[in-house]
Amino acid sequence: MLEEKCAYCGDMTDMPFECNYCKDPFCSEHRLPEDHRCVKLSQLRAKRFGEKRKIIRDGGTGKKNKFRKMFGRFG
């Protein structure tokens, strides 16, 4: 039986799961890309949806200006 360390938490697992994106082995708790903060998945999403969208979603400078435009006249 193949026993490997989870690339995220380091626990030994009898049945490692291989990530489809980064190809690293993971335990059942960290098998999903979102659960082990897969770098390759983040890169793929940024490439597919664009960096501009990521900045807005992460609370970048665009949000503050939108709120000022919407609520600035009430202040």
Biopython code that builds the backbone (N, CA, C, O; Angstrom):
import numpy as np
from Bio.PDB.StructureBuilder import StructureBuilder

atoms = [
    (1, "MET", "N", (0.843, -1.188, 0.000)),
    (1, "MET", "CA", (0.000, 0.000, 0.000)),
    (1, "MET", "C", (0.888, 1.252, 0.000)),
    (1, "MET", "O", (1.877, 1.314, 0.730)),
    (2, "LEU", "N", (0.538, 2.224, -0.803)),
    (2, "LEU", "CA", (1.308, 3.453, -0.930)),
    (2, "LEU", "C", (0.872, 4.450, 0.140)),
    (2, "LEU", "O", (-0.291, 4.848, 0.189)),
    (3, "GLU", "N", (1.798, 4.845, 0.982)),
    (3, "GLU", "CA", (1.507, 5.805, 2.028)),
    (3, "GLU", "C", (2.328, 7.060, 1.759)),
    (3, "GLU", "O", (3.542, 6.990, 1.568)),
    (4, "GLU", "N", (1.657, 8.203, 1.746)),
    (4, "GLU", "CA", (2.342, 9.471, 1.457)),
    (4, "GLU", "C", (1.931, 10.532, 2.452)),
    (4, "GLU", "O", (0.921, 10.410, 3.145)),
    (5, "LYS", "N", (2.739, 11.576, 2.505)),
    (5, "LYS", "CA", (2.427, 12.737, 3.335)),
    (5, "LYS", "C", (1.536, 13.694, 2.555)),
    (5, "LYS", "O", (1.719, 13.901, 1.355)),
    (6, "CYS", "N", (0.582, 14.266, 3.249)),
    (6, "CYS", "CA", (-0.251, 15.318, 2.658)),
    (6, "CYS", "C", (0.649, 16.535, 2.447)),
    (6, "CYS", "O", (1.346, 16.965, 3.366)),
    (7, "ALA", "N", (0.631, 17.080, 1.251)),
    (7, "ALA", "CA", (1.469, 18.238, 0.927)),
    (7, "ALA", "C", (1.022, 19.497, 1.665)),
    (7, "ALA", "O", (1.765, 20.478, 1.701)),
    (8, "TYR", "N", (-0.167, 19.491, 2.250)),
    (8, "TYR", "CA", (-0.669, 20.670, 2.960)),
    (8, "TYR", "C", (-0.408, 20.584, 4.467)),
    (8, "TYR", "O", (0.187, 21.488, 5.053)),
    (9, "CYS", "N", (-0.862, 19.480, 5.090)),
    (9, "CYS", "CA", (-0.747, 19.386, 6.549)),
    (9, "CYS", "C", (0.380, 18.476, 7.026)),
    (9, "CYS", "O", (0.769, 18.531, 8.193)),
    (10, "GLY", "N", (0.904, 17.641, 6.132)),
    (10, "GLY", "CA", (2.001, 16.765, 6.490)),
    (10, "GLY", "C", (1.602, 15.444, 7.115)),
    (10, "GLY", "O", (2.473, 14.632, 7.426)),
    (11, "ASP", "N", (0.308, 15.200, 7.309)),
    (11, "ASP", "CA", (-0.153, 13.924, 7.874)),
    (11, "ASP", "C", (0.058, 12.801, 6.871)),
    (11, "ASP", "O", (-0.080, 12.997, 5.663)),
    (12, "MET", "N", (0.389, 11.641, 7.376)),
    (12, "MET", "CA", (0.538, 10.464, 6.524)),
    (12, "MET", "C", (-0.852, 9.935, 6.176)),
    (12, "MET", "O", (-1.742, 9.892, 7.026)),
    (13, "THR", "N", (-1.027, 9.537, 4.926)),
    (13, "THR", "CA", (-2.315, 9.020, 4.483)),
    (13, "THR", "C", (-2.121, 7.757, 3.654)),
    (13, "THR", "O", (-1.226, 7.685, 2.811)),
    (14, "ASP", "N", (-2.972, 6.758, 3.905)),
    (14, "ASP", "CA", (-2.899, 5.493, 3.175)),
    (14, "ASP", "C", (-3.394, 5.632, 1.739)),
    (14, "ASP", "O", (-2.899, 4.966, 0.830)),
    (15, "MET", "N", (-4.376, 6.507, 1.551)),
    (15, "MET", "CA", (-4.946, 6.708, 0.213)),
    (15, "MET", "C", (-4.812, 8.176, -0.180)),
    (15, "MET", "O", (-5.766, 8.941, -0.042)),
    (16, "PRO", "N", (-3.649, 8.575, -0.663)),
    (16, "PRO", "CA", (-3.470, 9.987, -1.037)),
    (16, "PRO", "C", (-4.283, 10.344, -2.285)),
    (16, "PRO", "O", (-4.429, 9.538, -3.205)),
    (17, "PHE", "N", (-4.801, 11.558, -2.289)),
    (17, "PHE", "CA", (-5.516, 12.095, -3.437)),
    (17, "PHE", "C", (-4.565, 13.012, -4.186)),
    (17, "PHE", "O", (-3.871, 13.822, -3.572)),
    (18, "GLU", "N", (-4.529, 12.893, -5.503)),
    (18, "GLU", "CA", (-3.677, 13.755, -6.318)),
    (18, "GLU", "C", (-4.515, 14.904, -6.878)),
    (18, "GLU", "O", (-5.551, 14.683, -7.505)),
    (19, "CYS", "N", (-4.056, 16.123, -6.644)),
    (19, "CYS", "CA", (-4.756, 17.304, -7.159)),
    (19, "CYS", "C", (-4.650, 17.327, -8.682)),
    (19, "CYS", "O", (-3.584, 17.079, -9.244)),
    (20, "ASN", "N", (-5.759, 17.623, -9.334)),
    (20, "ASN", "CA", (-5.776, 17.700, -10.800)),
    (20, "ASN", "C", (-4.977, 18.884, -11.327)),
    (20, "ASN", "O", (-4.588, 18.893, -12.495)),
    (21, "TYR", "N", (-4.727, 19.876, -10.489)),
    (21, "TYR", "CA", (-4.035, 21.081, -10.934)),
    (21, "TYR", "C", (-2.541, 21.050, -10.607)),
    (21, "TYR", "O", (-1.709, 21.214, -11.500)),
    (22, "CYS", "N", (-2.199, 20.841, -9.338)),
    (22, "CYS", "CA", (-0.782, 20.896, -8.942)),
    (22, "CYS", "C", (-0.119, 19.521, -8.879)),
    (22, "CYS", "O", (1.104, 19.429, -8.779)),
    (23, "LYS", "N", (-0.911, 18.461, -8.937)),
    (23, "LYS", "CA", (-0.423, 17.067, -8.949)),
    (23, "LYS", "C", (0.240, 16.627, -7.642)),
    (23, "LYS", "O", (0.910, 15.595, -7.615)),
    (24, "ASP", "N", (0.069, 17.385, -6.568)),
    (24, "ASP", "CA", (0.622, 17.006, -5.263)),
    (24, "ASP", "C", (-0.324, 16.042, -4.555)),
    (24, "ASP", "O", (-1.522, 16.037, -4.841)),
    (25, "PRO", "N", (0.199, 15.217, -3.623)),
    (25, "PRO", "CA", (-0.655, 14.302, -2.859)),
    (25, "PRO", "C", (-1.266, 14.994, -1.636)),
    (25, "PRO", "O", (-0.617, 15.809, -0.982)),
    (26, "PHE", "N", (-2.533, 14.653, -1.339)),
    (26, "PHE", "CA", (-3.223, 15.257, -0.199)),
    (26, "PHE", "C", (-4.061, 14.225, 0.536)),
    (26, "PHE", "O", (-4.466, 13.212, -0.034)),
    (27, "CYS", "N", (-4.314, 14.498, 1.817)),
    (27, "CYS", "CA", (-5.204, 13.641, 2.612)),
    (27, "CYS", "C", (-6.642, 13.944, 2.201)),
    (27, "CYS", "O", (-6.889, 14.864, 1.422)),
    (28, "SER", "N", (-7.580, 13.175, 2.721)),
    (28, "SER", "CA", (-8.987, 13.363, 2.336)),
    (28, "SER", "C", (-9.522, 14.729, 2.751)),
    (28, "SER", "O", (-10.414, 15.267, 2.095)),
    (29, "GLU", "N", (-8.991, 15.292, 3.828)),
    (29, "GLU", "CA", (-9.447, 16.597, 4.302)),
    (29, "GLU", "C", (-9.008, 17.738, 3.375)),
    (29, "GLU", "O", (-9.713, 18.740, 3.254)),
    (30, "HIS", "N", (-7.866, 17.594, 2.729)),
    (30, "HIS", "CA", (-7.311, 18.656, 1.888)),
    (30, "HIS", "C", (-7.273, 18.290, 0.410)),
    (30, "HIS", "O", (-6.498, 18.879, -0.343)),
    (31, "ARG", "N", (-8.088, 17.336, -0.022)),
    (31, "ARG", "CA", (-8.035, 16.833, -1.398)),
    (31, "ARG", "C", (-8.536, 17.842, -2.436)),
    (31, "ARG", "O", (-8.070, 17.836, -3.575)),
    (32, "LEU", "N", (-9.474, 18.702, -2.054)),
    (32, "LEU", "CA", (-10.006, 19.686, -3.003)),
    (32, "LEU", "C", (-9.050, 20.875, -3.129)),
    (32, "LEU", "O", (-8.424, 21.275, -2.147)),
    (33, "PRO", "N", (-8.937, 21.439, -4.331)),
    (33, "PRO", "CA", (-8.022, 22.577, -4.540)),
    (33, "PRO", "C", (-8.284, 23.744, -3.578)),
    (33, "PRO", "O", (-7.340, 24.397, -3.131)),
    (34, "GLU", "N", (-9.539, 24.007, -3.261)),
    (34, "GLU", "CA", (-9.880, 25.096, -2.351)),
    (34, "GLU", "C", (-9.415, 24.804, -0.929)),
    (34, "GLU", "O", (-9.096, 25.723, -0.174)),
    (35, "ASP", "N", (-9.377, 23.512, -0.562)),
    (35, "ASP", "CA", (-8.989, 23.128, 0.796)),
    (35, "ASP", "C", (-7.488, 23.182, 1.031)),
    (35, "ASP", "O", (-7.059, 23.284, 2.181)),
    (36, "HIS", "N", (-6.675, 23.119, -0.018)),
    (36, "HIS", "CA", (-5.223, 23.227, 0.173)),
    (36, "HIS", "C", (-4.651, 24.483, -0.479)),
    (36, "HIS", "O", (-3.445, 24.593, -0.696)),
    (37, "ARG", "N", (-5.542, 25.428, -0.788)),
    (37, "ARG", "CA", (-5.143, 26.718, -1.369)),
    (37, "ARG", "C", (-4.216, 26.516, -2.560)),
    (37, "ARG", "O", (-3.103, 27.039, -2.605)),
    (38, "CYS", "N", (-4.702, 25.751, -3.512)),
    (38, "CYS", "CA", (-3.909, 25.368, -4.682)),
    (38, "CYS", "C", (-3.441, 26.593, -5.470)),
    (38, "CYS", "O", (-4.253, 27.387, -5.943)),
    (39, "VAL", "N", (-2.151, 26.731, -5.599)),
    (39, "VAL", "CA", (-1.559, 27.854, -6.325)),
    (39, "VAL", "C", (-1.908, 27.775, -7.807)),
    (39, "VAL", "O", (-2.196, 28.792, -8.438)),
    (40, "LYS", "N", (-1.882, 26.575, -8.353)),
    (40, "LYS", "CA", (-2.177, 26.403, -9.775)),
    (40, "LYS", "C", (-3.617, 26.798, -10.083)),
    (40, "LYS", "O", (-3.879, 27.392, -11.129)),
    (41, "LEU", "N", (-4.554, 26.480, -9.192)),
    (41, "LEU", "CA", (-5.948, 26.853, -9.395)),
    (41, "LEU", "C", (-6.099, 28.367, -9.374)),
    (41, "LEU", "O", (-6.826, 28.930, -10.193)),
    (42, "SER", "N", (-5.419, 29.027, -8.447)),
    (42, "SER", "CA", (-5.461, 30.489, -8.375)),
    (42, "SER", "C", (-4.913, 31.109, -9.655)),
    (42, "SER", "O", (-5.472, 32.079, -10.166)),
    (43, "GLN", "N", (-3.826, 30.554, -10.173)),
    (43, "GLN", "CA", (-3.235, 31.057, -11.415)),
    (43, "GLN", "C", (-4.188, 30.858, -12.584)),
    (43, "GLN", "O", (-4.343, 31.746, -13.422)),
    (44, "LEU", "N", (-4.824, 29.699, -12.640)),
    (44, "LEU", "CA", (-5.763, 29.396, -13.713)),
    (44, "LEU", "C", (-6.945, 30.349, -13.678)),
    (44, "LEU", "O", (-7.360, 30.862, -14.718)),
    (45, "ARG", "N", (-7.491, 30.589, -12.494)),
    (45, "ARG", "CA", (-8.630, 31.511, -12.359)),
    (45, "ARG", "C", (-8.241, 32.929, -12.759)),
    (45, "ARG", "O", (-9.000, 33.609, -13.450)),
    (46, "ALA", "N", (-7.068, 33.375, -12.332)),
    (46, "ALA", "CA", (-6.610, 34.723, -12.680)),
    (46, "ALA", "C", (-6.449, 34.855, -14.189)),
    (46, "ALA", "O", (-6.795, 35.882, -14.772)),
    (47, "LYS", "N", (-5.927, 33.817, -14.809)),
    (47, "LYS", "CA", (-5.728, 33.840, -16.256)),
    (47, "LYS", "C", (-7.066, 33.827, -16.997)),
    (47, "LYS", "O", (-7.257, 34.548, -17.976)),
    (48, "ARG", "N", (-7.979, 33.000, -16.516)),
    (48, "ARG", "CA", (-9.272, 32.849, -17.180)),
    (48, "ARG", "C", (-10.177, 34.068, -16.995)),
    (48, "ARG", "O", (-10.816, 34.515, -17.947)),
    (49, "PHE", "N", (-10.233, 34.605, -15.777)),
    (49, "PHE", "CA", (-11.157, 35.698, -15.486)),
    (49, "PHE", "C", (-10.502, 37.069, -15.478)),
    (49, "PHE", "O", (-11.199, 38.082, -15.423)),
    (50, "GLY", "N", (-9.203, 37.123, -15.531)),
    (50, "GLY", "CA", (-8.487, 38.393, -15.608)),
    (50, "GLY", "C", (-8.147, 38.965, -14.249)),
    (50, "GLY", "O", (-8.881, 38.789, -13.276)),
    (51, "GLU", "N", (-7.034, 39.645, -14.203)),
    (51, "GLU", "CA", (-6.549, 40.238, -12.962)),
    (51, "GLU", "C", (-7.460, 41.357, -12.468)),
    (51, "GLU", "O", (-7.609, 41.536, -11.259)),
    (52, "LYS", "N", (-8.069, 42.112, -13.379)),
    (52, "LYS", "CA", (-8.926, 43.226, -12.980)),
    (52, "LYS", "C", (-10.070, 42.731, -12.096)),
    (52, "LYS", "O", (-10.376, 43.341, -11.071)),
    (53, "ARG", "N", (-10.688, 41.648, -12.487)),
    (53, "ARG", "CA", (-11.796, 41.091, -11.720)),
    (53, "ARG", "C", (-11.328, 40.615, -10.348)),
    (53, "ARG", "O", (-12.046, 40.771, -9.360)),
    (54, "LYS", "N", (-10.143, 40.044, -10.280)),
    (54, "LYS", "CA", (-9.598, 39.560, -9.012)),
    (54, "LYS", "C", (-9.380, 40.726, -8.048)),
    (54, "LYS", "O", (-9.670, 40.600, -6.858)),
    (55, "ILE", "N", (-8.886, 41.829, -8.531)),
    (55, "ILE", "CA", (-8.635, 42.992, -7.685)),
    (55, "ILE", "C", (-9.934, 43.515, -7.090)),
    (55, "ILE", "O", (-9.985, 43.827, -5.901)),
    (56, "ILE", "N", (-10.978, 43.615, -7.894)),
    (56, "ILE", "CA", (-12.270, 44.094, -7.406)),
    (56, "ILE", "C", (-12.837, 43.125, -6.375)),
    (56, "ILE", "O", (-13.336, 43.559, -5.336)),
    (57, "ARG", "N", (-12.771, 41.807, -6.644)),
    (57, "ARG", "CA", (-13.303, 40.805, -5.734)),
    (57, "ARG", "C", (-12.557, 40.815, -4.412)),
    (57, "ARG", "O", (-13.158, 40.568, -3.367)),
    (58, "ASP", "N", (-11.257, 41.095, -4.435)),
    (58, "ASP", "CA", (-10.446, 41.083, -3.218)),
    (58, "ASP", "C", (-10.546, 42.393, -2.437)),
    (58, "ASP", "O", (-9.833, 42.577, -1.451)),
    (59, "GLY", "N", (-11.410, 43.289, -2.860)),
    (59, "GLY", "CA", (-11.580, 44.541, -2.135)),
    (59, "GLY", "C", (-10.588, 45.592, -2.547)),
    (59, "GLY", "O", (-10.135, 46.372, -1.709)),
    (60, "GLY", "N", (-10.236, 45.636, -3.811)),
    (60, "GLY", "CA", (-9.264, 46.599, -4.319)),
    (60, "GLY", "C", (-9.802, 48.020, -4.317)),
    (60, "GLY", "O", (-10.863, 48.291, -3.755)),
    (61, "THR", "N", (-9.076, 48.910, -4.938)),
    (61, "THR", "CA", (-9.398, 50.335, -4.904)),
    (61, "THR", "C", (-10.704, 50.678, -5.593)),
    (61, "THR", "O", (-11.285, 51.724, -5.301)),
    (62, "GLY", "N", (-11.180, 49.847, -6.485)),
    (62, "GLY", "CA", (-12.406, 50.132, -7.235)),
    (62, "GLY", "C", (-13.642, 50.217, -6.370)),
    (62, "GLY", "O", (-14.541, 50.999, -6.680)),
    (63, "LYS", "N", (-13.729, 49.449, -5.298)),
    (63, "LYS", "CA", (-14.922, 49.423, -4.455)),
    (63, "LYS", "C", (-15.166, 50.756, -3.762)),
    (63, "LYS", "O", (-16.295, 51.246, -3.727)),
    (64, "LYS", "N", (-14.130, 51.329, -3.221)),
    (64, "LYS", "CA", (-14.276, 52.559, -2.459)),
    (64, "LYS", "C", (-14.832, 53.678, -3.340)),
    (64, "LYS", "O", (-15.697, 54.441, -2.912)),
    (65, "ASN", "N", (-14.339, 53.766, -4.547)),
    (65, "ASN", "CA", (-14.804, 54.808, -5.455)),
    (65, "ASN", "C", (-16.269, 54.613, -5.821)),
    (65, "ASN", "O", (-17.005, 55.590, -5.957)),
    (66, "LYS", "N", (-16.706, 53.353, -5.986)),
    (66, "LYS", "CA", (-18.108, 53.084, -6.299)),
    (66, "LYS", "C", (-19.010, 53.527, -5.161)),
    (66, "LYS", "O", (-20.062, 54.122, -5.396)),
    (67, "PHE", "N", (-18.606, 53.243, -3.929)),
    (67, "PHE", "CA", (-19.414, 53.650, -2.791)),
    (67, "PHE", "C", (-19.456, 55.165, -2.652)),
    (67, "PHE", "O", (-20.494, 55.731, -2.309)),
    (68, "ARG", "N", (-18.348, 55.812, -2.914)),
    (68, "ARG", "CA", (-18.326, 57.276, -2.851)),
    (68, "ARG", "C", (-19.279, 57.872, -3.884)),
    (68, "ARG", "O", (-20.002, 58.823, -3.591)),
    (69, "LYS", "N", (-19.277, 57.315, -5.081)),
    (69, "LYS", "CA", (-20.174, 57.812, -6.125)),
    (69, "LYS", "C", (-21.636, 57.609, -5.734)),
    (69, "LYS", "O", (-22.477, 58.480, -5.956)),
    (70, "MET", "N", (-21.924, 56.445, -5.148)),
    (70, "MET", "CA", (-23.310, 56.127, -4.801)),
    (70, "MET", "C", (-23.787, 56.882, -3.564)),
    (70, "MET", "O", (-24.909, 57.389, -3.550)),
    (71, "PHE", "N", (-22.953, 56.964, -2.523)),
    (71, "PHE", "CA", (-23.389, 57.517, -1.256)),
    (71, "PHE", "C", (-22.774, 58.882, -0.933)),
    (71, "PHE", "O", (-23.138, 59.500, 0.068)),
    (72, "GLY", "N", (-21.864, 59.347, -1.754)),
    (72, "GLY", "CA", (-21.193, 60.623, -1.493)),
    (72, "GLY", "C", (-22.144, 61.799, -1.463)),
    (72, "GLY", "O", (-21.951, 62.747, -0.702)),
    (73, "ARG", "N", (-23.158, 61.738, -2.281)),
    (73, "ARG", "CA", (-24.114, 62.869, -2.335)),
    (73, "ARG", "C", (-25.030, 62.915, -1.119)),
    (73, "ARG", "O", (-25.692, 63.926, -0.881)),
    (74, "PHE", "N", (-25.076, 61.821, -0.338)),
    (74, "PHE", "CA", (-25.913, 61.788, 0.860)),
    (74, "PHE", "C", (-25.179, 62.262, 2.091)),
    (74, "PHE", "O", (-25.796, 62.540, 3.119)),
    (75, "GLY", "N", (-23.835, 62.359, 1.992)),
    (75, "GLY", "CA", (-23.009, 62.676, 3.163)),
    (75, "GLY", "C", (-22.803, 64.082, 3.373)),
    (75, "GLY", "O", (-22.126, 64.472, 4.324)),
]
sb = StructureBuilder()
sb.init_structure("model")
sb.init_model(0)
sb.init_chain("A")
sb.init_seg("    ")
for serial, (resi, resn, name, xyz) in enumerate(atoms, 1):
    if name == "N":
        sb.init_residue(resn, " ", resi, " ")
    sb.init_atom(name, np.array(xyz, "f"), 0.0, 1.0, " ", f" {name:<3s}", serial, name[0])
structure = sb.get_structure()
